[in-house]
Amino acid sequence: MKRSLVTLGVLAATTSLAQVQVKIDVALPTIVFEAPPPLVVVQPGVQVVPEYDDEVFFVDGWYWCRRDDRWFRTKTHRGGWVVVEERGVPVTLVRLAPGQYRKWKKAVKDAERDDDDRERGRGKKKGKGKKGDD
């Protein structure tokens, strides 16, 4: 009987010493705008803050930011970012390639796309009409 009480006491002491604490610190974005930032539509339902160091999107009434495969959102341009699990992020944002809209400039991107289309023969051609219209 004494032996089983001693064993039980050792097991209880061992169990209490084996507790583990895990603490994960997530640095929240410090992005703050004094006034609502300008937004540019980059695809239906998705707007981005142009020419900004971070990709800041505006979708469904929320500002969104991605950092190192982690998503954050806030309801206001004044900050207050919170972590959001990927399943809570709009699919249109999750599908975007990271960095695609960082420091984004609409005019430059459109001009580059037009140049690429022309090089591939898909752009609008000026000058002659259809063959036989001479």
Secondary structure as UniProt FT lines:
FT   HELIX           2..17
FT   STRAND          40..43
FT   TURN            44..45
FT   STRAND          46..48
FT   TURN            50..51
FT   STRAND          56..59
FT   TURN            60..61
FT   STRAND          62..67
FT   TURN            68..69
FT   STRAND          70..74
FT   TURN            77..78
FT   STRAND          82..84
FT   HELIX           86..88
FT   HELIX           91..94
FT   TURN            98..103
FT   HELIX           106..119
FT   TURN            120..121
FT   TURN            131..132
//
